[in-house]
C-alpha cells in the first residue's frame, strides 16, 4: 500500500523551476490517510525555504485524494504519513 501511495504522489508531482540557490531543496509534507482513503490534514511539516517548491509538493498530495481504502488488516482509523520531496 505504501509504495503504491508514494508512486502515485511522485507521479503527480510537478517539480517547479526555482530560482538559483545553494544546496538541494527538500521539503517534508505531513498528511493523514483516513480509513476510507481520503486525505486529511495535509501540511508542510519541514519547509525547504522555497514556498513554490513546498506548495508543489503539497499539491501533489492533494491531487491523489482519495487514495484506495486502507488495507483490511490495518488497525486504526487513520495513518499519519511524513513524505519527503527532494529536488532532482
C-alpha positions as CSV (number, residue, x, y, z in Angstrom):
1,X,0.0,0.0,0.0
2,X,2.7,2.5,1.0
3,X,4.9,2.1,-2.1
4,X,1.8,2.4,-4.3
5,X,0.9,5.6,-2.5
6,X,4.3,7.1,-2.8
7,X,4.4,6.1,-6.5
8,X,1.1,7.8,-7.1
9,X,2.1,11.0,-5.4
10,X,5.5,11.2,-7.0
11,X,3.9,10.7,-10.4
12,X,1.6,13.7,-9.8
13,X,4.4,15.9,-8.5
14,X,5.3,18.7,-10.9
15,X,8.6,19.9,-9.6
16,X,8.8,23.7,-10.2
17,X,11.6,25.6,-11.6
18,X,13.1,27.5,-8.7
19,X,15.5,30.4,-8.6
20,X,19.2,29.6,-8.1
21,X,20.1,28.6,-4.6
22,X,22.8,26.8,-2.7
23,X,22.2,23.2,-1.8
24,X,19.4,20.8,-2.7
25,X,15.8,21.7,-1.8
26,X,13.9,19.3,0.4
27,X,10.5,19.5,2.0
28,X,8.5,17.2,4.2
29,X,4.8,17.0,3.8
30,X,2.6,15.5,6.6
31,X,-0.8,14.2,5.8
32,X,-3.3,11.7,7.3
33,X,-5.0,9.0,5.3
34,X,-8.4,8.1,6.7
35,X,-9.7,4.5,6.6
36,X,-11.8,5.3,3.5
37,X,-8.7,6.5,1.7
38,X,-9.5,10.2,1.9
39,X,-6.6,12.5,2.8
40,X,-6.9,14.9,5.7
41,X,-4.6,17.4,7.4
42,X,-2.1,17.9,4.7
43,X,0.6,20.5,5.6
44,X,4.2,21.4,5.2
45,X,6.0,19.8,8.2
46,X,9.5,20.9,7.2
47,X,9.9,23.7,4.7
48,X,12.5,23.8,2.0
49,X,12.7,27.5,2.4
50,X,11.1,28.0,-1.1
51,X,7.3,28.5,-1.0
52,X,6.8,27.4,-4.6
53,X,8.7,24.2,-4.0
54,X,6.8,23.4,-0.8
55,X,3.4,24.2,-2.4
56,X,4.2,21.9,-5.4
57,X,4.8,19.0,-3.0
58,X,1.7,19.7,-1.0
59,X,-0.3,20.0,-4.3
60,X,0.9,16.5,-5.3
61,X,-0.6,15.0,-2.2
62,X,-3.8,16.9,-2.7
63,X,-4.1,15.7,-6.3
64,X,-4.2,12.0,-5.4
65,X,-7.1,12.4,-2.9
66,X,-8.7,10.0,-2.4
67,X,-6.3,7.1,-2.2
68,X,-7.5,3.5,-2.1
69,X,-9.0,2.5,1.3
70,X,-6.5,1.5,3.9
71,X,-5.7,-2.3,3.8
72,X,-8.2,-4.6,5.6
73,X,-5.7,-5.7,8.2
74,X,-4.8,-2.1,9.1
75,X,-5.6,-1.4,12.8
76,X,-6.9,2.1,13.5
77,X,-8.9,4.7,11.8
78,X,-6.1,6.7,10.1
79,X,-2.5,6.6,9.0
80,X,-0.1,9.6,9.5
81,X,2.5,9.9,6.8
82,X,5.6,12.1,6.5
83,X,6.8,12.2,2.9
84,X,10.0,13.9,1.8
85,X,10.3,15.6,-1.6
86,X,13.8,16.3,-2.8
87,X,14.8,18.5,-5.8
88,X,16.2,16.5,-8.7
